[in-house]
Amino acid sequence: AWKKFSPKGFTTKDEFESEAVKHIETTLARSLFNCDELAAYSGTALAFRDRLIIDWNKTQQRQSFADQKRLYYLSLEFLMGRALDNAMLNVGLKNVAKDGLADLGFRIEDIIAQEHDAALGNGGLGRLAACFLDSMATLNYAAWGYGLRYRYGIFKQEIQDGYQVEIPDYWLDFNPWEFPRHDVSVDVQFYGWVNKYTNDEGKQIVSWQDGEIVTATAYDVPVPGYGTPTVNNLRLWSSKASSGEFDFAKFNSGEYESAVADEQRAETISAVLYPNDNLERGKELRLKQQYFWCAASLHDIVRRFKKSKRKWSEFSDQVAIQLNDTHPTLAIVELQRILVDMEGLGWDEAWTIVTSTFGYTNHTVLPEALEKWSVPLIQNLLPRHLQIIYEINLQFLQSVEKRFPKDRDLLGRVSIIEESQPKMVRMAYLAIIGSHKVNGVAELHSDLIKTTIFKDFVKVYGPDKFTNVTNGITPRRWLHQANPRLSELIASKIGSYEFLKDLTLLNKLEPFVDDKEFKKEWAEIKYANKVRLAQHIQTTKGYSVNPKALFDIQVKRIHEYKRQQLNIFGVIHRYMAIKSMSPEERKKLVPRVSVFGGKAAPGYWMAKTIIHLINKVGEVVNKDPDVGDLLKVVFLEDYNVSKAEIIVPASDISEHISTAGTEASGTSNMKFVLNGGMIIGTLDGANIEITREIGEQNIFLFGNLSEDVEDLRHHHFYGDYKVNPELVKVFDCIKKGTFGDEGAFGALISGIVEHGDYYLVSDDFNSYCQTQDLIDEAYKDQDAWVTKSITSVARMGFFTSDRCINEYADTIWNIEPLDVAEEK
Ligand code: 26V
């Protein structure tokens, strides 16, 4: 009987229009006569949302019924960006919506642009999680994401007088993509104390008592796969004071304010995304966020498992949990606590289950990013968890001692507890010990963690516990959605859009590298994308850039290790060279637009100084009549996912120039090449594998190698170290006040001249500038350039996140896709 009523969803333009209009008039209670673009967006989003819900419900039923092993991806960040365009493309109805919206008097691009980015992440790590969700749904894996529903995402960036200013990102005013599940909640405890006693039956009971309770409420976000009925779930937790906790006594006795203050304290937990990336600061609220989210997720997962009535020993046959960095490491401790304290399993039995359930992905080797929490802090906030951590450590150290009885130092080196003042819990060590696999995110990075930060654990566990899964990106968003014309051209050449599901099919493009007409269209599309970016620059910055110039782009979080300073010093070097040239010499130059974008962590002063310098250089260079179109310097404000979709397809060259050995992988490098741009880069992160795939002749590599970094740093302090003379000229130019207030940039210069140049800017400066010159030469031969571009794209198949997810599924999670054949 239910079947008769179950909804089907629109498929035609007229059906879409009637659905959208119905939502505008009823759900939104708006009259069509004053329907603006925002209302049209809302109606369209709600119409597509209805379609997704149908498949979403079916997917959840199918997954429950199939009763297979599931994967849970725990990430504090999901940098999803906009959902509508993606939903339209994934269900294959974008053209229907486009025509329908045109009937109603709207351009689909304007409607799509109404949507607020879901910006629940900082950068690479959060965007990777979003690409993974897309691939897991597209490949029909039963996989859920678990995260936090921040009220404020990553701040919005404005530039005022050349300085970064942070604006809060309140994004939940109207969010059609989330569904509150008020019936799905978990009470999470903090503080309190641990009571151990023996009960009447002589059993040891451990109870964690008298804590403060905060309630986690689930908000679900549908994650549609491309060209499949699978719609997976992203579950985000929101914090509220538990109804049991709200102090009615206080309230009734007139202490309204204090009762409300308690309520607000609880809501603070999920209020804001921490805007640091790669810097750990040990704030209690951050630890509260981590535990709140781990506890809610784990209880949800365990509750689902218990419905199956299976034995506990089957837990890891049903459940795999992946830890996105160490942020969810407490999940390991929480599962052990659930099994031992609440379900009454023995310690060893529980620990076997725990370690076969978890996998841990490391995303950085930077020491300042490795999480450590002070023992007193954990003791106070999570007293029972601290005991469990000590027990885990004790058992681990005993096993190490047995195997390496003569190596006393080893015990201290691998101990979860760092014997400092105060003592610290090393979260990465706990994550390694509590997982069955540990992976890095690109080959070099995975090798580095084995030989540096986790070396001792390779000795303890052997090398097989450590593995590599090179990152990937979803070609749906980063090719098809961001660059529809290129996607269409590729499809027309290779016969279908199948490459969006099997990216290795791009290799069918290679036979066309000499096809004149094809190359012309290829170049035209790049040009059109540059025009689109030039328009964006015009509307946001108020000046024009020449789309015929070489577009050189570096967009990513601002960080000393990513070396935006190397780029801007190179720009100044170029500026000085132009100034010293005769008009004849200038005529031979390739005009360039240097585009920068990215946010600095609000407390990261040096990164903010770099932003300031870029903006000041822009102010001077862009209005210098000697320079004209030969050089423009643009800082694009508020770089985010939706802006990346405009920026990435528009590059001729993009910069991935981190000090070798510091960038774990990078993923925008993959996005730029997939869109036909060239790369200037160091031998770092995934640049190395990109080079291997596309060929050395198709990438501009420079700089010192990772294996030489340590010696170079040593030499800076103890050798006869001299700063590169060309770079000294750049510094002199800055110090003269060419770009205003020279004092403002002193620290940037002295970091290199006086404080050891930790990121090897000076060592790599020559080779960087020379490589930029090679790029100018290469760009002059447009035909050869386009050949490189096409060849590179044809060889990018490896970098799809589909390949990456299949590797995780086969080698870490041991899960299989669900059969959806009869649903299609
Ligand atoms: C670390 C921390 C430290 C504590 C404060 C908050 C916070 C937030 C994020 C992080 C993560 C830093 C690690 C990270 O983002 N790694 C990036 O991961 C990308 C995906 O694997 C990779 O492509 C980038 O190279 C890597 O920098």
Boltz pocket constraint, residues with backbone or C-beta under 6 A from the ligand:
constraints:
  - pocket:
      binder: B
      contacts: [[A, 122], [A, 123], [A, 124], [A, 125], [A, 126], [A, 128], [A, 274], [A, 276], [A, 277], [A, 278], [A, 279], [A, 280], [A, 281], [A, 325], [A, 362], [A, 363], [A, 364], [A, 368], [A, 369], [A, 371], [A, 441], [A, 471], [A, 662], [A, 663], [A, 664], [A, 665], [A, 666], [A, 667], [A, 685]]
      max_distance: 6.0
